[in-house]
Amino acid sequence: MFSVDEALRLTRQQVRENYQRHVNPGLAGMLGLLDFDKRFVRAEGAYVWDAEGKRYTDFLGGYGALNLGHNPPEIMAAIEKVRQAPNILQASLGAVASALAANLAEVTPGNLSRCFFGNSGTEAVEGALKLARMATGRSKIVYCHGSFHGKTLGSLSVTGREKYQKPFRPLVPDCQAIPYGDLDSLRVVLQTQDVAAFIVEPIQGEGGIIVPPDGYLAGARELCSRYGTLLVVDEVQTGLGRTGYLFAVQHEDVVPDVLCLAKSLGGGIMPIGVFVTTPAIWDKAYGAMDKCLLHTSTFGGNTWAAAAGIAALEVIISQDLPGQAREKGEYLLARLNSMSEKYPLIKEVRGRGLMIGMEFSQPTKGLWEKVTGQVVNKFSEEYLASLIAGKLINTHQIITAYTLNNPNVIRLEPPLIVDYADLDRLVESLESIFQSYGGFGSLAMASARTMLTSLVHRH
């Protein structure tokens, strides 16, 4: 068996083999094809270093988990302070968890003040869905096409992509999808007054960084209140400064009934998730002693994770990371939009704060389609953004990825502490790629060479 010291000394090839034999062979193969499976050995702030000493700038940011950057010292210091305290002790009440809950009550909108701690975003969503059914006595859940709320069975049932749902059917019953950003569709489905919750993202992250029309969240709030439906807002990815406010709902001064958080709440170090609701809703669901243990989590609210959460909130607020995200995001969006005017390959740039998506145009019918049939068009629908991400990481040492529900969109979600010089370097690197390859065909050929080289090196 490996010791920790031995694990840290594993070579890139040994890591590949372990994944192929014991973890996920398909993932190992996919990342290896585009030379994504580099052996990273150190991380600090917005940067990581590979085993060869090359430095990379992280514009993926753990899908929003690294708002504070890699290994922030303030989080490490907070964990060090509690390392001798009981971490998991179910026969008592957690002092540090209680303090984190009180802090969240201070900063979340309105009268959101009751917290349930879990270990991830999907757990926060699962808890919110159960809460809604308990508190309302209704069973129906409404969600949006293109949404992403997690991959456990309940959260998958309200995740709006067929690819992820179909293999696991039947899912949780009584869940209905509607178009995102469409208040008329929401009104129609809510007016039957049998919906427990409408769950929605303020910006669809995995849907392709989709920003809804102005007034959408406020309108959803009004409709939910009118028809007795709980408004559950999933801020697992948008929350804690990412979009330019501490919470994205603050763009429209909306107070949800339930707010789901995770990712950066752990400071990029500890796994933690939470849903926050009002006392009235909590009490309807779990207020009596015979109901208080209907929803629990062994690791939820553990001391180390709660200490990380306290420190993360303190850093985010004291360093005004939401303000930094707003200013840097405006700067980056302006530069990317200016660049998009020059290159037809870029279909659209959109986002808010440092949550930005760049969508690419599909190849036009012509020689490539005649030569390959539908292969190029099919390949571009699923892999165009990953080809560009491959050029960014392998040529320019910039890490990013596509969005899960729209693989034609590359996501730009760096730590909120990222420097302006790194924003400039990203734009310059993208410009270099578009200048060098122009269209999909030449980019695909270059990526094919990368794949072949990777395969040769592995064998």
C-alpha positions as CSV (number, residue, x, y, z in Angstrom):
1,M,0.0,0.0,0.0
2,F,1.1,3.6,-0.7
3,S,2.1,5.9,2.1
4,V,1.3,9.7,1.7
5,D,5.0,10.3,1.0
6,E,5.0,7.7,-1.7
7,A,1.7,9.1,-3.2
8,L,3.4,12.5,-3.5
9,R,6.3,11.0,-5.4
10,L,4.1,9.2,-8.0
11,T,5.0,9.9,-11.6
12,R,2.5,11.1,-14.1
13,Q,2.4,7.7,-15.7
14,Q,1.9,6.0,-12.3
15,V,-1.1,8.3,-11.6
16,R,-2.5,7.5,-15.0
17,E,-2.3,3.8,-14.3
18,N,-3.9,4.1,-10.9
19,Y,-6.8,6.0,-12.5
20,Q,-7.1,3.4,-15.3
21,R,-7.1,0.5,-12.9
22,H,-8.8,1.8,-9.8
23,V,-10.7,5.1,-10.3
24,N,-12.1,6.0,-13.7
25,P,-10.5,4.7,-16.9
26,G,-12.7,6.8,-19.2
27,L,-11.7,10.0,-17.5
28,A,-8.1,9.1,-17.6
29,G,-8.3,8.4,-21.3
30,M,-10.2,11.6,-22.0
31,L,-7.9,13.9,-20.1
32,G,-4.8,12.1,-21.6
33,L,-5.9,12.6,-25.2
34,L,-5.6,16.4,-25.0
35,D,-2.6,16.3,-22.6
36,F,-4.7,17.6,-19.7
37,D,-3.5,15.0,-17.2
38,K,-0.4,16.9,-16.1
39,R,1.2,16.1,-12.8
40,F,0.7,19.3,-10.7
41,V,2.8,19.4,-7.5
42,R,2.3,22.8,-6.0
43,A,-0.4,25.5,-5.8
44,E,-0.6,29.1,-4.5
45,G,-3.0,31.9,-5.2
46,A,-4.0,31.9,-8.8
47,Y,-1.1,29.6,-9.9
48,V,-0.2,25.9,-10.0
49,W,3.1,24.3,-10.9
50,D,3.7,21.0,-12.7
51,A,6.4,18.4,-12.0
52,E,8.7,20.0,-14.5
53,G,8.5,23.4,-12.8
54,K,6.2,25.2,-15.3
55,R,3.8,27.7,-13.8
56,Y,0.1,27.7,-14.9
57,T,-2.5,30.3,-14.3
58,D,-5.8,28.8,-13.1
59,F,-8.8,30.3,-14.9
60,L,-11.0,27.3,-14.0
61,G,-10.9,28.0,-10.2
62,G,-12.4,24.7,-9.1
63,Y,-15.7,25.5,-10.9
64,G,-16.1,28.4,-8.4
65,A,-14.6,26.7,-5.4
66,L,-11.4,28.8,-5.4
67,N,-12.6,32.3,-5.1
68,L,-9.8,32.9,-2.6
69,G,-7.2,31.0,-4.7
70,H,-5.3,27.9,-4.0
71,N,-4.2,27.2,-0.4
72,P,-5.1,30.6,1.1
73,P,-3.0,31.0,4.3
74,E,-5.9,32.5,6.3
75,I,-7.9,29.2,5.8
76,M,-4.9,27.1,6.7
77,A,-4.4,29.2,9.9
78,A,-8.0,28.8,10.9
79,I,-7.8,25.0,10.6
80,E,-4.6,25.0,12.6
81,K,-6.4,26.7,15.4
82,V,-9.0,23.9,15.8
83,R,-6.8,20.9,14.9
84,Q,-6.9,19.6,18.5
85,A,-10.6,20.2,19.1
86,P,-13.1,17.3,18.5
87,N,-13.9,17.4,14.8
88,I,-16.9,15.0,14.7
89,L,-18.8,14.6,18.0
90,Q,-22.5,13.9,17.5
91,A,-23.3,13.7,21.2
92,S,-22.8,17.5,21.5
93,L,-23.5,20.8,19.7
94,G,-20.6,22.2,17.6
95,A,-19.4,25.5,18.8
96,V,-17.6,26.4,15.6
97,A,-20.6,25.3,13.4
98,S,-22.9,27.5,15.5
99,A,-20.6,30.5,15.0
100,L,-20.5,29.9,11.2
101,A,-24.3,29.7,11.2
102,A,-24.6,33.0,13.1
103,N,-22.2,34.6,10.7
104,L,-24.1,33.4,7.6
105,A,-27.3,34.8,9.2
106,E,-25.6,38.2,9.4
107,V,-24.6,38.3,5.7
108,T,-27.4,36.4,3.8
109,P,-30.3,38.5,2.5
110,G,-33.5,39.2,4.5
111,N,-34.4,36.9,7.4
112,L,-32.5,33.8,6.1
113,S,-31.0,32.6,9.4
114,R,-31.4,28.8,9.8
115,C,-28.6,26.7,8.5
116,F,-28.1,23.0,7.7
117,F,-24.6,22.0,6.9
118,G,-23.5,19.2,4.6
119,N,-20.4,18.5,2.5
120,S,-21.2,19.7,-1.0
121,G,-23.4,21.6,-3.3
122,T,-25.5,18.7,-4.3
123,E,-26.1,17.9,-0.7
124,A,-27.3,21.4,-0.1
125,V,-29.7,21.0,-3.0
126,E,-30.9,17.7,-1.7
127,G,-31.6,19.2,1.7
128,A,-33.4,22.2,0.1
129,L,-35.7,19.9,-1.9
130,K,-36.6,17.8,1.1
131,L,-37.2,21.0,3.2
132,A,-39.6,22.4,0.6
133,R,-41.7,19.2,0.5
134,M,-41.8,19.0,4.3
135,A,-42.6,22.7,4.8
136,T,-45.3,23.0,2.1
137,G,-46.9,19.6,2.1
138,R,-46.6,19.6,-1.7
139,S,-44.4,17.3,-3.8
140,K,-43.9,19.0,-7.1
141,I,-40.5,20.6,-7.9
142,V,-40.0,23.0,-10.9
143,Y,-36.6,23.6,-12.4
144,C,-35.1,25.0,-15.6
145,H,-33.8,23.5,-18.9
146,G,-30.0,23.9,-18.9
147,S,-29.8,24.0,-15.2
148,F,-27.2,22.1,-13.1
149,H,-27.8,21.3,-9.4
150,G,-25.8,18.2,-8.9
151,K,-25.6,14.5,-9.7
152,T,-27.0,12.7,-6.7
153,L,-30.4,11.3,-7.5
154,G,-32.6,14.2,-6.1
155,S,-30.4,17.0,-7.5
156,L,-30.0,15.1,-10.8
157,S,-33.8,15.1,-11.0
158,V,-33.8,18.9,-11.2
159,T,-30.7,19.1,-13.4
160,G,-31.7,20.1,-16.9
161,R,-29.7,18.0,-19.3
162,E,-31.0,14.8,-20.9
163,K,-27.5,13.3,-21.1
164,Y,-27.1,13.2,-17.4
165,Q,-30.7,12.2,-16.5
166,K,-31.5,9.5,-19.1
167,P,-29.2,6.7,-17.8
168,F,-30.6,6.9,-14.3
169,R,-34.3,7.0,-14.9
170,P,-36.7,6.7,-13.2
171,L,-35.6,9.7,-11.3
172,V,-37.4,11.4,-8.3
173,P,-41.0,11.8,-9.5
174,D,-43.0,15.0,-9.8
175,C,-40.2,17.2,-11.2
176,Q,-41.0,19.5,-14.2
177,A,-38.6,21.5,-16.4
178,I,-39.4,24.9,-17.9
179,P,-37.4,27.3,-20.0
180,Y,-34.9,29.5,-18.1
181,G,-35.6,33.2,-18.0
182,D,-39.3,32.7,-19.0
183,L,-41.7,34.2,-16.4
184,D,-44.7,33.3,-18.5
185,S,-43.8,29.6,-18.4
186,L,-43.2,29.8,-14.6
187,R,-46.6,31.5,-14.1
188,V,-48.4,28.7,-15.9
189,V,-46.8,26.0,-13.9
190,L,-47.2,27.7,-10.5
191,Q,-50.8,28.8,-10.8
192,T,-52.0,25.2,-10.2
193,Q,-50.8,25.9,-6.6
194,D,-49.3,22.4,-6.2
195,V,-45.6,23.2,-6.5
196,A,-43.4,22.9,-3.4
197,A,-40.4,24.7,-4.9
198,F,-39.0,26.5,-7.9
199,I,-35.2,25.9,-7.9
200,V,-33.1,28.3,-10.0
201,E,-29.6,29.5,-10.6
202,P,-29.1,33.3,-10.7
203,I,-26.8,32.6,-13.6
204,Q,-26.7,29.2,-15.2
205,G,-23.1,28.0,-14.8
206,E,-23.0,24.6,-16.5
207,G,-25.7,25.8,-18.9
208,G,-23.1,27.9,-20.6
209,I,-22.8,31.0,-18.3
210,I,-26.4,32.1,-19.2
211,V,-27.5,35.4,-17.6
212,P,-31.3,35.7,-17.4
213,P,-33.2,38.8,-18.5
214,D,-33.2,41.8,-16.1
215,G,-36.0,41.3,-13.6
216,Y,-36.3,37.6,-14.0
217,L,-35.4,36.7,-10.4
218,A,-37.6,39.5,-9.0
219,G,-40.4,38.2,-11.1
220,A,-39.9,34.7,-10.0
221,R,-39.9,35.9,-6.4
222,E,-43.3,37.6,-6.9
223,L,-44.8,34.6,-8.6
224,C,-43.6,32.1,-5.9
225,S,-45.0,34.3,-3.2
226,R,-48.3,34.6,-5.0
227,Y,-48.8,30.9,-5.4
228,G,-47.3,29.6,-2.1
229,T,-44.2,28.1,-3.7
230,L,-40.8,28.3,-2.1
231,L,-38.1,30.0,-4.1
232,V,-34.9,28.0,-3.8
233,V,-31.9,29.8,-5.3
234,D,-28.8,27.7,-6.0
235,E,-25.8,29.9,-5.4
236,V,-23.3,27.0,-5.1
237,Q,-21.3,28.5,-8.0
238,T,-22.4,32.1,-8.1
239,G,-22.2,32.8,-4.4
240,L,-19.6,34.4,-2.2
241,G,-18.5,37.1,-4.5
242,R,-18.2,35.5,-7.8
243,T,-20.6,37.7,-9.7
244,G,-19.7,41.1,-8.2
245,Y,-21.9,40.9,-5.1
246,L,-21.6,38.6,-2.1
247,F,-24.7,36.8,-3.4
248,A,-25.9,37.0,-7.0
249,V,-29.5,37.5,-5.9
250,Q,-28.4,41.0,-4.6
251,H,-28.2,42.2,-8.2
252,E,-32.0,42.4,-8.0
253,D,-32.5,42.7,-4.2
254,V,-34.2,39.3,-4.1
255,V,-34.6,37.4,-0.9
256,P,-35.2,33.7,-1.6
257,D,-36.9,31.2,0.8
258,V,-33.9,28.9,0.6
259,L,-30.3,29.7,-0.4
260,C,-27.9,27.0,-1.3
261,L,-24.1,27.5,-0.9
262,A,-21.0,25.4,-1.1
263,K,-17.7,25.5,-3.1
264,S,-15.8,28.6,-1.9
265,L,-17.5,28.5,1.5
266,G,-14.7,26.0,2.4
267,G,-12.0,28.5,1.3
268,G,-10.8,26.0,-1.4
269,I,-9.6,23.7,1.4
270,M,-12.5,22.0,3.1
271,P,-15.6,20.4,1.6
272,I,-18.7,22.1,3.0
273,G,-22.2,22.9,1.8
274,V,-25.2,24.6,3.4
275,F,-28.7,25.6,2.8
276,V,-30.0,28.6,4.7
277,T,-33.7,29.3,5.2
278,T,-36.1,31.3,7.4
279,P,-37.1,30.3,10.9
280,A,-40.7,29.9,9.8
281,I,-39.9,27.5,7.0
282,W,-37.5,25.5,9.1
283,D,-40.0,25.2,11.9
284,K,-42.7,23.9,9.6
285,A,-40.4,21.2,8.4
286,Y,-38.2,20.3,11.4
287,G,-39.3,22.4,14.3
288,A,-40.6,19.7,16.6
289,M,-38.3,17.4,18.5
290,D,-39.8,14.4,16.8
291,K,-38.8,15.9,13.4
292,C,-35.4,17.5,14.2
293,L,-33.5,14.4,13.1
294,L,-35.3,13.7,9.9
295,H,-32.5,15.2,7.9
296,T,-28.9,14.8,9.2
297,S,-25.3,14.4,8.0
298,T,-22.4,12.7,9.8
299,F,-19.7,15.1,8.5
300,G,-22.0,18.1,8.1
301,G,-20.8,21.0,10.3
302,N,-17.6,19.3,11.4
303,T,-15.2,21.6,13.2
304,W,-12.5,21.9,10.6
305,A,-15.0,22.7,7.8
306,A,-16.8,25.2,9.9
307,A,-13.5,26.9,10.9
308,A,-12.6,27.1,7.2
309,G,-16.1,28.7,6.5
310,I,-15.6,31.3,9.2
311,A,-12.2,32.3,7.8
312,A,-13.4,32.3,4.2
313,L,-16.3,34.7,4.9
314,E,-13.9,36.9,6.8
315,V,-11.4,37.1,3.9
316,I,-14.1,37.5,1.2
317,I,-15.6,40.5,3.1
318,S,-12.4,42.1,4.5
319,Q,-10.7,42.0,1.1
320,D,-13.9,43.0,-0.8
321,L,-13.6,40.1,-3.2
322,P,-17.0,40.8,-4.6
323,G,-15.9,44.3,-5.5
324,Q,-12.7,43.0,-7.0
325,A,-14.7,40.5,-9.1
326,R,-17.0,43.2,-10.3
327,E,-14.2,45.5,-11.4
328,K,-12.0,42.8,-12.9
329,G,-15.0,41.2,-14.6
330,E,-16.0,44.4,-16.3
331,Y,-12.4,44.9,-17.5
332,L,-12.1,41.3,-18.8
333,L,-15.6,41.3,-20.5
334,A,-14.7,44.6,-22.3
335,R,-11.4,43.1,-23.6
336,L,-13.0,39.8,-24.7
337,N,-15.9,41.6,-26.4
338,S,-13.5,43.8,-28.3
339,M,-11.6,40.7,-29.5
340,S,-14.8,38.9,-30.5
341,E,-15.5,41.5,-33.1
342,K,-12.5,40.3,-35.0
343,Y,-12.9,36.6,-35.0
344,P,-16.0,34.8,-36.4
345,L,-15.1,31.7,-34.4
346,I,-16.4,33.6,-31.3
347,K,-20.2,33.6,-31.2
348,E,-20.7,35.4,-28.0
349,V,-19.1,36.5,-24.7
350,R,-21.3,36.8,-21.7
351,G,-21.3,36.8,-17.9
352,R,-21.1,38.8,-14.8
353,G,-18.2,39.5,-12.5
354,L,-15.6,36.8,-12.9
355,M,-18.0,34.3,-14.1
356,I,-17.6,34.6,-17.9
357,G,-18.4,32.3,-20.8
358,M,-17.1,32.4,-24.4
359,E,-19.3,30.5,-26.8
360,F,-18.0,29.4,-30.2
361,S,-19.6,29.3,-33.6
362,Q,-20.2,26.0,-35.2
363,P,-18.3,25.3,-38.4
364,T,-20.0,26.3,-41.6
365,K,-21.0,23.6,-44.1
366,G,-18.3,23.2,-46.8
367,L,-15.2,21.2,-47.5
368,W,-14.9,19.8,-44.0
369,E,-18.4,18.4,-44.0
370,K,-18.0,17.0,-47.5
371,V,-14.8,15.2,-46.5
372,T,-16.0,13.9,-43.1
373,G,-19.8,13.7,-43.5
374,Q,-21.3,14.9,-40.2
375,V,-18.2,14.0,-38.1
376,V,-16.8,17.5,-37.9
377,N,-20.1,19.1,-37.0
378,K,-20.8,16.4,-34.3
379,F,-17.2,16.7,-33.0
380,S,-17.5,20.5,-32.8
381,E,-20.7,20.4,-30.8
382,E,-19.1,18.4,-28.1
383,Y,-15.4,19.3,-28.2
384,L,-14.7,22.7,-29.8
385,A,-14.3,24.5,-26.5
386,S,-12.1,21.6,-25.1
387,L,-9.9,22.0,-28.2
388,I,-9.3,25.6,-27.3
389,A,-8.9,24.8,-23.7
390,G,-6.3,22.3,-24.8
391,K,-4.3,24.9,-26.7
392,L,-4.5,27.2,-23.7
393,I,-3.1,24.7,-21.2
394,N,-0.5,23.1,-23.5
395,T,0.8,26.2,-25.3
396,H,0.1,29.1,-22.9
397,Q,0.0,27.4,-19.5
398,I,-3.6,28.7,-18.8
399,I,-6.1,26.2,-17.2
400,T,-9.8,26.3,-18.1
401,A,-12.5,24.0,-19.3
402,Y,-15.9,23.8,-21.0
403,T,-19.3,24.0,-19.2
404,L,-20.9,20.7,-18.6
405,N,-24.4,21.4,-20.1
406,N,-23.0,23.3,-23.1
407,P,-19.6,21.9,-24.1
408,N,-19.4,24.6,-26.8
409,V,-18.7,27.2,-24.1
410,I,-15.4,27.8,-22.4
411,R,-15.6,29.0,-18.9
412,L,-13.4,31.7,-17.3
413,E,-13.7,31.6,-13.5
414,P,-10.4,32.5,-12.0
415,P,-9.8,33.1,-8.3
416,L,-11.1,36.5,-7.5
417,I,-7.6,37.5,-6.4
418,V,-6.3,37.2,-10.0
419,D,-4.1,40.0,-11.2
420,Y,-4.9,42.3,-14.1
421,A,-1.7,41.1,-15.8
422,D,-3.1,37.6,-15.8
423,L,-6.3,38.8,-17.3
424,D,-4.3,40.5,-20.1
425,R,-2.2,37.4,-20.7
426,L,-5.4,35.3,-21.1
427,V,-6.7,37.7,-23.7
428,E,-3.4,37.7,-25.5
429,S,-3.2,33.9,-25.5
430,L,-6.7,33.6,-26.9
431,E,-5.9,36.1,-29.6
432,S,-2.8,34.1,-30.4
433,I,-4.9,31.0,-30.8
434,F,-7.5,32.6,-33.0
435,Q,-4.8,34.3,-35.2
436,S,-2.9,31.0,-35.6
437,Y,-5.8,28.7,-36.3
438,G,-8.6,30.9,-37.5
439,G,-11.3,28.3,-38.0
440,F,-12.4,25.0,-36.6
441,G,-10.6,22.8,-39.2
442,S,-7.1,23.9,-38.5
443,L,-7.7,23.9,-34.8
444,A,-9.0,20.3,-35.0
445,M,-5.9,19.3,-37.0
446,A,-3.6,20.8,-34.4
447,S,-5.5,19.1,-31.6
448,A,-5.4,15.8,-33.5
449,R,-1.6,16.1,-33.5
450,T,-1.6,16.7,-29.8
451,M,-3.8,13.6,-29.3
452,L,-1.5,11.4,-31.5
453,T,1.6,12.7,-29.6
454,S,0.0,11.9,-26.3
455,L,-0.9,8.4,-27.4
456,V,2.6,7.8,-28.7
457,H,4.1,9.0,-25.4
458,R,1.9,6.7,-23.4
459,H,2.7,3.7,-25.4
